[in-house]
Amino acid sequence: MNQNNQEVIYVSLNDVPQTTNRKQFVRYFLRGKAYVTYSDEACTQTQCKSTANRSITDLHKMVMSRFPKTTFEAVVRIVKQFMEEDKSVILVWCTQINKPVIKFVNNKAASWISNHSKEHYYTKKGVDGYSLKDYEEMMNKL
């Protein structure tokens, strides 16, 4: 746990080297490659396998492992910047973990929320308390 008593998710420095800023760190997770994450700073207790897409709440916990004072809004802002810069980054509903996750889809030039997810899960609250609609409203205010 970090100084703010919030759960933190760690990533090995062997997988994701130390970065100079949060956006550079987040870029590692929004370019189509996933990494094993850990529940301990020594990176010995696997939190999630490398094949998983990550939620914005998990991404926030990961960023906090390297940049402890990062707010949730700051991570939402970074994700929005990537969605605007790179149309390949979208939000989808993950039925396995029951919350919205960020997905890299090559050559995708559509909406930043998948059509299927918007039609079937738009207002459904995830286990982390956020819906796709919540994220859309947050990003529209930024």
N, C-alpha and C positions, 0 to 999 in steps of 0.2 A: 504494500500500500504506500501511496505517496504521502506527502505532508498534509494534503487536504482530505485524507481518509477516504479517497476514492480508489476503487479498484484500478489497477494498472495492468496492461498486457505488454509483455516484453517480446522483443525480436532480437535474435542473435546478431551481434556485430559482424559475424562471418557472412550472414545473409544480406543484411542491410547496414552498410557502413555508417559511421557517424556522419551526420549532415550538418550544415551550417544554419539551416532554417526549416521550419515546419513544412512549407510547401515542397521543398526538395525531398523531405522524408515521405510525405504523402504520395509523391509521384511514384515511388517504388511500388505502391499498392494499387495504383490506378493505371498501370500499363500492361495489364494482362498476365502478370506473374504473381502468384501468391507465395507466401512464406509461412513456415511453421511459426506459431506464436506460443509463448510460454507464460505460465502463471507466476514464475519466480524470476528474480533478476539474474540468477546464475544460468538461466535457460536450460534447466534440467527437467522441468515438469511441463509436458506438452499441454497447452491450453486448447489449441485447434490445429488440425492438420493443414498442410500446405495447399490442398486442392480447393479450399473453401473461399467463397467470396466473402467480403467483410461488410458488416453494417457500419453506419456512420458512428453509432455509439461505440462499437469496438474500435474503430479507427481512432476515435477520440482517446480511448484508453491506451492505445498504442502510441499515439503522439505524446501523451503525458509521460510515458516512460523515458522519453528523451527530452521533452520540453514541459516540465511539470506545471508551469503556470498557464498552460493553454486552456482556453475556455471551449465549451462545446460549440458556441456560436462561431468561434474562429475556425474550427474544423469544418463546419457547415459552409462557411464562406470560401474556404480553400476548395472544397468539393465542388461548389458552384462554379468557381473559376475554371476548374478542369472541365466541367460539363460544357461550359461556354466555349472554351478553347479547343476542346477535343470532343467532337460529337460521338466518339466511341465509348464514352463513359456514361452509363445510364443507371437508374435505380430500378430494381426488380424486387418482387416479393419472393422471399425464400420460404417454401413450405417446410423445409427441414428444421430451420431454427425459428420459424414463425416471426419474422420481422423483415423489413426492407434491407436489401444489401446493394452494394455498388458492384456493377459488373462491367467488364471491358468487352465490348463487342466490336470486332474489326469492321471498318467501313460502315459504321452505323451513322446515318445522318438524320435520324428521326427525333422524336421528343426525348427528353432526358428521363422520362418514366416510360417503361415498356408499355405498349398498348394492352397486352394481356394483363399485366399487373394493375394498370389503371382501371380496366373494365371489371376485374374480379376482386381486387384487394384494396382499392383506393382509400377507403375510410377505415379499414380494419386496423386496429391498434396492434402493434407488435408486442412481444414480451418485454421489450425495453420501453414501452409506453408511447412510441411514435408510429404514426401511419404515413403512407405516401403523401396523403393530403397535408399532413403537418409539415413535412419537408418542403412540399411545394409552396406552402404559405410562408415558411421561414425564408426560403430562397427568394421569393418575390419581394420580401421586405428588405433584403440586403441591397 
